[in-house]
Amino acid sequence: MEKFDKNYIIGFVLMFAMYAGYMYFYNEPVTPIEEAPTEQVQKSEVQTEDIPAQSAVLDTALINAQYGSFAAAISGEAKDVVLENADIKITLSSKGGAIKEVALKNHKTYDDFSNGIDRPMVILDESSSKIDLEVRTPSGLVNLSNLHYTVESQSKKSAVLTLALAPNKTVKQSFSLAESGYELDYDLNFEGTSGLINNEPVNFKWENKLKKLENDMEENRKASQINYYDTEEEFEDVGFASVGDESESADLPVSWFSFKQKYFTTGFVSKNEPLQNLSLSLQTPTEDTVVVKDAIVTAQIPINSLTSGNGNFKFYFGPNNIENLKPVAEGFRQNLYLGYDIVKPINLYVFAPLFHWLEQFFTNYGFLIIVVVLIIKLTLTPLLYKSYTSSAKMRILGPEIAEIKERIGDDSVKVQQETMKLYQQVGVSPLSGCVPMLFQMPILMSVFFLFPNMAMFRQKGFLWASDLSTYDAPLSWATSLPVIGNHLSLFVVLMTISSLAFTYYNNQITPTQPGPVDMKKISYIFPLVFFFVLNSFPAALSFYYLVSNLVTIAQQLVVKRFVDEDKIKATLAENKKNYASKPKKTNKFANYMQKQLQASEEANKQKAAAIKKRKKK
């Protein structure tokens, strides 16, 4: 049995009632007609002629009942209003004052870039983004985004759209751009609307279907999230490094929120009173090849800020560059992820400013990376010299350590105790070579987080890599393989070879340390692990590590010429000779290691005694 929509049934009932009323008040004599078929035709003609007029009357009545003072703005012709500066082009619609399209003039999507299509990147449009503003009126909820505004004024960089409700009672939306940049100032003011709009918060909802702007869809989804910044200056990121669905509600009022993607951010900032009751959700359409994530944010705007002339806001549509993000609002620069707290200061105050400064002098971004590596490595040369000197001391002590192992045998605890004693005698700390290298680890980690988030390398080519912001894939295949995926990055292959070469060279100049684990063999595993980890990372990162490895090897070859191992050997011999006669300096680390070794030796003795006791039973 066919089902009927209840709205159709209600419509037919209302039209029948209106037609009956019409016949009652306009009772004209009807001449009987004997031929039934003709009568049916006439009735049909009367209904066909009168129903549209009656429906229009009904629709008008319903609209007036629902929208009240806003009813006149329901109908109208939507007109486009275009604002433009050096960096961005924004198309507004007079219907709702909606942001119809945002195009970044100096950027392209990855697909357009790879296909040689020269057109601005549309970061959002009316099919992907919709903003609703709902107000409570005496007649009920009214969505201001469905109403037609009058374009009061317009220029190339500003526009004012007005909704006239009654004399001196208006809803006004004002938009303005600067000469350059990605910020759109937005003012929303309710002028004299008391009695027409209830004294309740305005419901704000923004649904943004985030577009695929970069190469790898999975990496796009991992990098797409919703960020917000509350009134206690706490930054929250929802959906970070996740490809699943997420939802959250803010505990405090929010100063701004943003839809952050890999290299671009779309944000909304409240300049005065914060947004209340913010809730958000992220849905991942796994089968969609165009939409990365469906992001929805709902919040409430305090009504008093709009009626008092303080409804001042700001949109941001632009790249994740610190110089662009920082001026937008307090904490807004955190949309650029710079890594964990331990490395964030290095990226924020060293690498990001250094890259930005050098960008003024280099148009080739591969050469720019080489220069950055050289600057960092030259700065760290004293640490490298100290580390190499420490390695030289350990090499010189190598024969004596080997003699200790041969003399004591398989008792590893005793070997370690005697080795530590030797270190004390000659005045060598086993950590002296590690500490300088540990200072370099935060730098290696910082670039690991920085390069995958730096928009400056986007669509910048070098050698065979057409885009340094994504992986280079001279070799690729259709089927995605476990761990490695569907491509092979040549920069990662070269980086791995250089890492293995550096490890081999370093192991040749580093003596074997006593212990149950052969660290020299384990050191070869890490380059192979990083090969699989970095295969889908930006080519810029792999190239940085490649250059860093080559420069480090060259540095060690140069430093080797300035280290006199004969002089070091004589100094160690003198220290050992004077050890018995000079007061012994307290070495906290040596004392700690000595205690640990003694405890380990005692535990081994107890374990051996327990095993011996069980055997006797």
Secondary structure, DSSP 8 states (H G I E B T S, - for coil): -----HHHHHHHHHHHHHHHHHHHHT-------S-HHHHHHHHHHHHHHHHHHHHHHHHHHHHHHHHGGGGGGSS----EEEEE-SSEEEEEETBTTEEEEEEETT---HHHHHTT----EEEEETTTEEEEEEEEETTEEEEGGGSB-EEEEE-SSEEEEEEEEETTEEEEEEEEE-SSSSEEEEEEEEES-BTTB-SS-EEEEEEEEEE--SS-HHHHHHH-EEEEEETT--EEEESTT--S-EEEE-SS-EEEEEEE-SSEEEEEEESSS-BEEEEEEEE--TT-SSEEEEEEEEEEE-HHHHHTT--EEEEEEEE--HHHHTTTSTTGGGGS---STTTHHHIIIIIHHHHHHHTTT-S-HHHHHHHHHHHHHHHTHHHHHHHHHHHHHHHHTHHHHHHHHHHH-S-HHHHHHHHHHHHHHHT--TTTTHHHHHHHHHHHHHHHHHGGG-GGGTT--BTTBS-TTS---SEEEEEEETTTEEEE-HHHHHHHHHHHHHHHHHHHSS----SSS-HHHHTTHHHHHHHHHHTTS-HHHHHHHHHHHHHHHHHHHHHHTT--HHHHHHHHHHHHHHTTTS-----HHHHHHHHHHHHHHHHHHHHHHHHHHHHH-
